[in-house]
Amino acid sequence: MEEIRASKEQIRKDIAKAVGALTEKQRNERTRAIESRLFDFANFLEARIALLYVHGENEVRTQNIIRKSFDMSKIVVLPVFDAERRKVTTLKIDTPAKDLVPGPRGVAQPNPARCKPVPLHRIDIAIIPGLAFDEKGARIGSGKGYYDRFIPELPVTTRKVALAFEEQIISQVPTESHDKHVDIIITDKRIVYKI
């Protein structure tokens, strides 16, 4: 168990270095390629209610995806992280500039005083963040376990999709029994369906 955790921590460092080495131009170009694949992706196009995320430091940037989702008349839902209970809840946002406040992960999240909860069974597609993935859909997140506890709460019919730069795809993610997978990974070069 300790060996797996140490391995994951090393992968986090390696991925941070690889993503950090991308120039701003490269990162923007690759993000646009990922956005283009997502906006052509049938599951995303058909989704009425989309769970998205506000990106962290080494994750695919999502501000344009959030904005475009509103342009596509989608209901946009973002996670709220409860650090005390180590739980995720989902809230609908209407105006990102007004509805978001700083969260415990160091990224913005919906303000519970302004935003309404959305039941998980209503979510059509869930865009799941992560730092590293393999072609079997295994993922490494920030290490807090929020999404590993949250993913099983989503309906089986909700597509769980990750966005990643090709540098974030590794040959094999070391996993423990509590680690949860995504169904599909959209990168700047391809769409990977869990094998």
PASEBA-1860 file (N, C-alpha, C; in nm, 3 decimals):
! residues 195
1> MEEIRASK> 0.082/-0.119/0.000/0.000/0.000/0.000/0.088/0.126/0.000 ~ 0.186/0.127/0.088/0.276/0.243/0.098/0.356/0.259/-0.031 ~ 0.392/0.146/-0.092/0.468/0.147/-0.217/0.384/0.209/-0.329 ~ 0.255/0.176/-0.334/0.165/0.232/-0.436/0.150/0.383/-0.415 ~ 0.133/0.423/-0.292/0.119/0.568/-0.263/0.246/0.645/-0.303 ~ 0.361/0.587/-0.275/0.488/0.652/-0.312/0.500/0.660/-0.465 ~ 0.457/0.553/-0.533/0.460/0.551/-0.678/0.368/0.659/-0.737 ~ 0.248/0.671/-0.680/0.154/0.775/-0.726/0.213/0.914/-0.704
9> EQIRKDIA> 0.277/0.935/-0.591/0.336/1.066/-0.562/0.445/1.100/-0.663 ~ 0.526/1.000/-0.700/0.630/1.020/-0.800/0.567/1.054/-0.936 ~ 0.459/0.984/-0.970/0.389/1.012/-1.097/0.335/1.155/-1.096 ~ 0.278/1.197/-0.985/0.228/1.336/-0.975/0.341/1.436/-1.004 ~ 0.459/1.409/-0.946/0.574/1.499/-0.968/0.618/1.496/-1.114 ~ 0.624/1.375/-1.172/0.666/1.361/-1.312/0.569/1.433/-1.407 ~ 0.439/1.416/-1.382/0.338/1.479/-1.467/0.342/1.632/-1.451 ~ 0.358/1.678/-1.327/0.368/1.823/-1.303/0.486/1.881/-1.382
17> KAVGALTE> 0.596/1.808/-1.385/0.715/1.853/-1.458/0.687/1.854/-1.609 ~ 0.624/1.746/-1.660/0.595/1.735/-1.803/0.495/1.843/-1.848 ~ 0.389/1.864/-1.771/0.290/1.965/-1.807/0.350/2.105/-1.789 ~ 0.430/2.122/-1.683/0.497/2.250/-1.659/0.595/2.288/-1.768 ~ 0.647/2.187/-1.839/0.744/2.212/-1.946/0.677/2.262/-2.075 ~ 0.546/2.247/-2.084/0.476/2.297/-2.202/0.480/2.449/-2.204 ~ 0.506/2.506/-2.320/0.501/2.652/-2.331/0.354/2.694/-2.326 ~ 0.332/2.821/-2.302/0.194/2.872/-2.299/0.125/2.848/-2.433
25> KQRNERTR> 0.200/2.866/-2.541/0.145/2.844/-2.676/0.106/2.698/-2.693 ~ 0.195/2.605/-2.655/0.165/2.462/-2.666/0.042/2.425/-2.583 ~ 0.039/2.477/-2.462/-0.072/2.444/-2.373/-0.205/2.495/-2.430 ~ -0.203/2.615/-2.485/-0.324/2.671/-2.546/-0.367/2.591/-2.668 ~ -0.271/2.556/-2.755/-0.303/2.478/-2.875/-0.361/2.342/-2.837 ~ -0.299/2.275/-2.742/-0.345/2.142/-2.701/-0.481/2.149/-2.631 ~ -0.500/2.254/-2.553/-0.630/2.272/-2.487/-0.739/2.291/-2.592 ~ -0.710/2.371/-2.697/-0.808/2.391/-2.805/-0.838/2.259/-2.876
33> AIESRLFD> -0.738/2.174/-2.896/-0.760/2.044/-2.961/-0.852/1.956/-2.874 ~ -0.830/1.958/-2.743/-0.914/1.880/-2.651/-1.056/1.935/-2.653 ~ -1.069/2.068/-2.647/-1.202/2.130/-2.652/-1.275/2.091/-2.780 ~ -1.205/2.095/-2.892/-1.266/2.061/-3.021/-1.320/1.918/-3.020 ~ -1.241/1.824/-2.967/-1.286/1.685/-2.959/-1.408/1.673/-2.866 ~ -1.402/1.742/-2.753/-1.514/1.737/-2.658/-1.640/1.794/-2.721 ~ -1.630/1.907/-2.790/-1.748/1.972/-2.847/-1.806/1.895/-2.966 ~ -1.730/1.800/-3.021/-1.780/1.712/-3.127/-1.824/1.576/-3.073
41> FANFLEAR> -1.801/1.552/-2.945/-1.824/1.423/-2.883/-1.974/1.403/-2.859 ~ -2.030/1.297/-2.915/-2.176/1.275/-2.911/-2.232/1.279/-2.769 ~ -2.164/1.214/-2.675/-2.215/1.213/-2.538/-2.224/1.354/-2.479 ~ -2.130/1.439/-2.516/-2.132/1.577/-2.467/-2.241/1.657/-2.538 ~ -2.250/1.640/-2.669/-2.351/1.713/-2.746/-2.492/1.681/-2.698 ~ -2.516/1.552/-2.666/-2.650/1.508/-2.625/-2.681/1.541/-2.479 ~ -2.580/1.569/-2.399/-2.600/1.595/-2.256/-2.671/1.728/-2.235 ~ -2.770/1.726/-2.148/-2.839/1.850/-2.111/-2.776/1.909/-1.985
49> IALLYVHG> -2.741/1.820/-1.890/-2.681/1.865/-1.764/-2.539/1.809/-1.757 ~ -2.441/1.899/-1.755/-2.300/1.859/-1.758/-2.229/1.898/-1.629 ~ -2.169/1.800/-1.565/-2.083/1.827/-1.450/-1.944/1.857/-1.505 ~ -1.895/1.976/-1.479/-1.762/2.017/-1.523/-1.676/2.040/-1.399 ~ -1.560/2.098/-1.414/-1.475/2.133/-1.300/-1.396/2.258/-1.333 ~ -1.354/2.330/-1.231/-1.263/2.441/-1.248/-1.123/2.383/-1.232 ~ -1.038/2.403/-1.332/-0.908/2.338/-1.337/-0.813/2.383/-1.225 ~ -0.729/2.287/-1.185/-0.618/2.315/-1.096/-0.492/2.336/-1.179
57> ENEVRTQN> -0.380/2.347/-1.112/-0.255/2.386/-1.177/-0.211/2.297/-1.294 ~ -0.215/2.165/-1.278/-0.165/2.076/-1.383/-0.277/1.999/-1.453 ~ -0.394/2.060/-1.459/-0.508/2.000/-1.526/-0.541/2.079/-1.652 ~ -0.614/2.017/-1.744/-0.658/2.086/-1.866/-0.746/2.204/-1.824 ~ -0.716/2.319/-1.879/-0.792/2.441/-1.846/-0.936/2.428/-1.894 ~ -1.028/2.471/-1.811/-1.170/2.449/-1.842/-1.254/2.575/-1.856 ~ -1.197/2.694/-1.843/-1.279/2.814/-1.847/-1.355/2.827/-1.979 ~ -1.291/2.793/-2.093/-1.361/2.801/-2.223/-1.469/2.694/-2.235
65> IIRKSFDM> -1.444/2.578/-2.177/-1.542/2.470/-2.182/-1.667/2.510/-2.103 ~ -1.646/2.572/-1.989/-1.759/2.618/-1.909/-1.837/2.725/-1.986 ~ -1.766/2.822/-2.041/-1.832/2.930/-2.117/-1.909/2.875/-2.238 ~ -1.843/2.786/-2.313/-1.906/2.729/-2.433/-2.026/2.642/-2.396 ~ -2.021/2.576/-2.281/-2.135/2.494/-2.236/-2.258/2.580/-2.216 ~ -2.238/2.701/-2.163/-2.351/2.795/-2.151/-2.400/2.834/-2.291 ~ -2.307/2.860/-2.384/-2.344/2.895/-2.521/-2.425/2.784/-2.588 ~ -2.398/2.658/-2.547/-2.467/2.542/-2.603/-2.597/2.510/-2.527
73> SKIVVLPV> -2.637/2.604/-2.439/-2.760/2.591/-2.359/-2.761/2.471/-2.265 ~ -2.644/2.436/-2.215/-2.636/2.327/-2.117/-2.656/2.383/-1.977 ~ -2.705/2.299/-1.889/-2.707/2.333/-1.747/-2.571/2.293/-1.694 ~ -2.498/2.389/-1.639/-2.361/2.366/-1.592/-2.362/2.344/-1.441 ~ -2.303/2.231/-1.403/-2.294/2.192/-1.262/-2.146/2.181/-1.228 ~ -2.108/2.233/-1.112/-1.970/2.223/-1.065/-1.968/2.160/-0.927 ~ -1.857/2.095/-0.892/-1.847/2.033/-0.760/-1.811/2.134/-0.651 ~ -1.860/2.105/-0.531/-1.821/2.177/-0.411/-1.758/2.075/-0.318
81> FDAERRKV> -1.639/2.107/-0.267/-1.564/2.013/-0.184/-1.579/2.050/-0.037 ~ -1.627/1.956/0.041/-1.640/1.973/0.185/-1.520/1.902/0.249 ~ -1.419/1.980/0.287/-1.294/1.924/0.338/-1.315/1.849/0.470 ~ -1.406/1.896/0.554/-1.431/1.831/0.683/-1.490/1.691/0.665 ~ -1.595/1.683/0.581/-1.660/1.553/0.561/-1.600/1.475/0.445 ~ -1.503/1.537/0.374/-1.437/1.475/0.259/-1.540/1.427/0.158 ~ -1.631/1.518/0.124/-1.742/1.486/0.036/-1.756/1.591/-0.073 ~ -1.816/1.548/-0.185/-1.842/1.637/-0.298/-1.993/1.653/-0.313
89> TTLKIDTP> -2.037/1.777/-0.329/-2.177/1.801/-0.367/-2.175/1.876/-0.499 ~ -2.288/1.875/-0.569/-2.292/1.936/-0.702/-2.395/2.049/-0.704 ~ -2.350/2.165/-0.752/-2.435/2.284/-0.757/-2.438/2.342/-0.898 ~ -2.554/2.391/-0.937/-2.573/2.455/-1.067/-2.523/2.598/-1.060 ~ -2.447/2.639/-1.160/-2.404/2.779/-1.167/-2.472/2.845/-1.286 ~ -2.497/2.974/-1.274/-2.558/3.051/-1.381/-2.464/3.159/-1.435 ~ -2.386/3.219/-1.344/-2.294/3.326/-1.381/-2.161/3.301/-1.311 ~ -2.064/3.241/-1.379/-1.937/3.208/-1.313/-1.874/3.326/-1.238
97> AKDLVPGP> -1.879/3.445/-1.294/-1.816/3.560/-1.228/-1.878/3.591/-1.092 ~ -2.006/3.560/-1.076/-2.075/3.589/-0.950/-2.092/3.466/-0.861 ~ -2.096/3.349/-0.922/-2.133/3.227/-0.848/-2.015/3.152/-0.786 ~ -1.892/3.188/-0.820/-1.777/3.111/-0.772/-1.703/3.181/-0.658 ~ -1.656/3.100/-0.564/-1.577/3.148/-0.450/-1.455/3.055/-0.434 ~ -1.350/3.098/-0.363/-1.234/3.010/-0.342/-1.273/2.884/-0.264 ~ -1.218/2.770/-0.306/-1.249/2.642/-0.241/-1.127/2.583/-0.171 ~ -1.145/2.473/-0.097/-1.036/2.414/-0.020/-0.925/2.351/-0.105
105> RGVAQPNP> -0.953/2.321/-0.232/-0.851/2.263/-0.319/-0.765/2.371/-0.384 ~ -0.792/2.498/-0.349/-0.715/2.606/-0.410/-0.771/2.650/-0.543 ~ -0.890/2.598/-0.580/-0.956/2.640/-0.704/-1.097/2.688/-0.670 ~ -1.152/2.768/-0.760/-1.286/2.822/-0.737/-1.390/2.712/-0.740 ~ -1.497/2.733/-0.662/-1.609/2.640/-0.662/-1.738/2.720/-0.639 ~ -1.853/2.660/-0.666/-1.979/2.733/-0.650/-2.002/2.778/-0.505 ~ -2.064/2.894/-0.492/-2.100/2.947/-0.362/-2.234/2.885/-0.321 ~ -2.236/2.801/-0.216/-2.361/2.736/-0.175/-2.472/2.835/-0.138
113> ARCKPVPL> -2.436/2.957/-0.104/-2.537/3.058/-0.070/-2.610/3.111/-0.194 ~ -2.547/3.096/-0.312/-2.605/3.148/-0.437/-2.657/3.040/-0.531 ~ -2.602/2.919/-0.520/-2.626/2.815/-0.621/-2.714/2.703/-0.566 ~ -2.793/2.646/-0.656/-2.886/2.540/-0.616/-2.824/2.402/-0.638 ~ -2.852/2.306/-0.547/-2.802/2.171/-0.565/-2.868/2.100/-0.684 ~ -2.794/2.011/-0.745/-2.845/1.929/-0.855/-2.829/1.783/-0.814 ~ -2.938/1.706/-0.813/-2.927/1.564/-0.778/-2.838/1.490/-0.877 ~ -2.758/1.398/-0.827/-2.662/1.326/-0.912/-2.730/1.250/-1.025
121> HRIDIAII> -2.850/1.198/-1.001/-2.916/1.118/-1.106/-2.958/1.203/-1.226 ~ -2.951/1.336/-1.214/-2.987/1.424/-1.325/-2.867/1.454/-1.416 ~ -2.747/1.424/-1.371/-2.626/1.456/-1.448/-2.609/1.358/-1.563 ~ -2.599/1.414/-1.685/-2.587/1.331/-1.805/-2.443/1.293/-1.836 ~ -2.352/1.385/-1.812/-2.210/1.360/-1.839/-2.129/1.425/-1.727 ~ -2.026/1.357/-1.682/-1.940/1.409/-1.576/-1.798/1.420/-1.629 ~ -1.746/1.540/-1.635/-1.608/1.563/-1.676/-1.525/1.559/-1.548 ~ -1.439/1.458/-1.538/-1.366/1.427/-1.415/-1.220/1.473/-1.430
129> PGLAFDEK> -1.170/1.553/-1.336/-1.030/1.596/-1.345/-0.934/1.486/-1.302 ~ -0.808/1.506/-1.334/-0.704/1.414/-1.290/-0.569/1.463/-1.337 ~ -0.465/1.403/-1.279/-0.329/1.442/-1.315/-0.265/1.341/-1.410 ~ -0.303/1.212/-1.395/-0.248/1.107/-1.481/-0.355/1.001/-1.503 ~ -0.349/0.937/-1.621/-0.446/0.834/-1.658/-0.375/0.724/-1.735 ~ -0.437/0.606/-1.738/-0.389/0.503/-1.831/-0.505/0.465/-1.923 ~ -0.478/0.380/-2.023/-0.579/0.348/-2.123/-0.691/0.260/-2.069 ~ -0.678/0.212/-1.947/-0.786/0.135/-1.884/-0.880/0.225/-1.806
137> GARIGSGK> -0.854/0.356/-1.807/-0.940/0.452/-1.739/-0.900/0.479/-1.595 ~ -0.792/0.415/-1.548/-0.744/0.443/-1.412/-0.691/0.585/-1.407 ~ -0.706/0.650/-1.291/-0.665/0.789/-1.280/-0.592/0.814/-1.149 ~ -0.509/0.916/-1.152/-0.446/0.968/-1.031/-0.493/1.112/-1.018 ~ -0.554/1.143/-0.906/-0.600/1.279/-0.880/-0.504/1.350/-0.788 ~ -0.558/1.443/-0.712/-0.474/1.525/-0.623/-0.427/1.449/-0.500 ~ -0.490/1.334/-0.472/-0.450/1.254/-0.357/-0.543/1.268/-0.238 ~ -0.645/1.350/-0.251/-0.740/1.370/-0.140/-0.853/1.268/-0.142
145> GYYDRFIP> -0.873/1.199/-0.256/-0.975/1.094/-0.265/-1.117/1.142/-0.287 ~ -1.136/1.273/-0.311/-1.271/1.325/-0.331/-1.344/1.251/-0.444 ~ -1.279/1.243/-0.559/-1.345/1.183/-0.675/-1.357/1.032/-0.663 ~ -1.265/0.966/-0.594/-1.278/0.821/-0.573/-1.402/0.789/-0.490 ~ -1.439/0.877/-0.401/-1.563/0.858/-0.324/-1.686/0.905/-0.403 ~ -1.666/1.003/-0.490/-1.777/1.063/-0.563/-1.820/0.982/-0.685 ~ -1.725/0.930/-0.763/-1.756/0.859/-0.888/-1.858/0.747/-0.867 ~ -1.844/0.663/-0.763/-1.943/0.555/-0.746/-2.085/0.606/-0.715
153> ELPVTTRK> -2.098/0.730/-0.671/-2.230/0.786/-0.642/-2.303/0.827/-0.770 ~ -2.229/0.846/-0.879/-2.291/0.884/-1.007/-2.362/0.762/-1.066 ~ -2.473/0.785/-1.137/-2.544/0.673/-1.200/-2.453/0.602/-1.301 ~ -2.477/0.475/-1.321/-2.401/0.397/-1.419/-2.417/0.457/-1.558 ~ -2.533/0.517/-1.585/-2.561/0.574/-1.717/-2.490/0.707/-1.742 ~ -2.437/0.768/-1.638/-2.364/0.895/-1.654/-2.224/0.864/-1.707 ~ -2.192/0.918/-1.825/-2.057/0.899/-1.880/-1.956/0.977/-1.796 ~ -1.849/0.907/-1.757/-1.741/0.970/-1.681/-1.625/0.992/-1.776
161> VALAFEEQ> -1.598/1.117/-1.808/-1.501/1.153/-1.912/-1.390/1.238/-1.851 ~ -1.266/1.204/-1.883/-1.151/1.282/-1.839/-1.094/1.359/-1.957 ~ -1.037/1.474/-1.927/-0.965/1.555/-2.026/-0.819/1.554/-1.987 ~ -0.730/1.527/-2.083/-0.588/1.517/-2.049/-0.500/1.554/-2.168 ~ -0.386/1.611/-2.136/-0.282/1.626/-2.238/-0.222/1.488/-2.260 ~ -0.171/1.464/-2.378/-0.113/1.332/-2.408/-0.002/1.297/-2.308 ~ 0.069/1.398/-2.257/0.174/1.374/-2.157/0.120/1.315/-2.027 ~ -0.010/1.328/-2.005/-0.070/1.278/-1.881/-0.114/1.131/-1.893
169> IISQVPTE> -0.100/1.074/-2.011/-0.134/0.933/-2.030/-0.008/0.850/-2.006 ~ -0.015/0.760/-1.910/0.101/0.676/-1.878/0.065/0.530/-1.905 ~ 0.164/0.442/-1.907/0.139/0.302/-1.942/0.049/0.233/-1.841 ~ 0.071/0.258/-1.712/-0.015/0.195/-1.612/-0.017/0.277/-1.484 ~ -0.138/0.306/-1.438/-0.156/0.377/-1.311/-0.159/0.271/-1.201 ~ -0.074/0.284/-1.100/-0.083/0.190/-0.987/-0.213/0.217/-0.911 ~ -0.290/0.113/-0.887/-0.420/0.134/-0.824/-0.436/0.054/-0.695 ~ -0.523/0.109/-0.611/-0.565/0.042/-0.488/-0.715/0.013/-0.503
177> SHDKHVDI> -0.770/-0.065/-0.413/-0.909/-0.110/-0.426/-1.008/0.007/-0.428 ~ -0.976/0.118/-0.363/-1.069/0.232/-0.357/-1.060/0.323/-0.480 ~ -0.961/0.304/-0.566/-0.944/0.391/-0.683/-1.052/0.363/-0.787 ~ -1.110/0.469/-0.841/-1.217/0.458/-0.940/-1.169/0.504/-1.077 ~ -1.229/0.446/-1.181/-1.189/0.471/-1.319/-1.288/0.565/-1.389 ~ -1.242/0.621/-1.502/-1.329/0.695/-1.593/-1.358/0.605/-1.713 ~ -1.463/0.640/-1.788/-1.502/0.559/-1.905/-1.424/0.596/-2.030 ~ -1.395/0.725/-2.043/-1.337/0.779/-2.167/-1.238/0.889/-2.131
185> IITDKRIV> -1.130/0.898/-2.209/-1.032/1.006/-2.191/-1.018/1.078/-2.325 ~ -1.034/1.209/-2.322/-1.017/1.290/-2.443/-0.885/1.365/-2.428 ~ -0.792/1.338/-2.522/-0.663/1.407/-2.519/-0.653/1.500/-2.639 ~ -0.540/1.568/-2.648/-0.517/1.656/-2.762/-0.492/1.578/-2.891 ~ -0.472/1.445/-2.881/-0.444/1.365/-3.001/-0.548/1.258/-3.032 ~ -0.630/1.218/-2.932/-0.720/1.104/-2.951/-0.827/1.097/-2.844 ~ -0.920/1.004/-2.868/-1.020/0.970/-2.766/-0.993/0.825/-2.726 ~ -0.974/0.802/-2.598/-0.941/0.670/-2.546/-1.064/0.615/-2.474
193> YKI> -1.115/0.502/-2.525/-1.226/0.434/-2.460/-1.168/0.327/-2.370 ~ -1.215/0.320/-2.247/-1.163/0.225/-2.148/-1.162/0.084/-2.206 ~ -1.048/0.016/-2.194/-1.038/-0.121/-2.247/-1.043/-0.222/-2.133
END
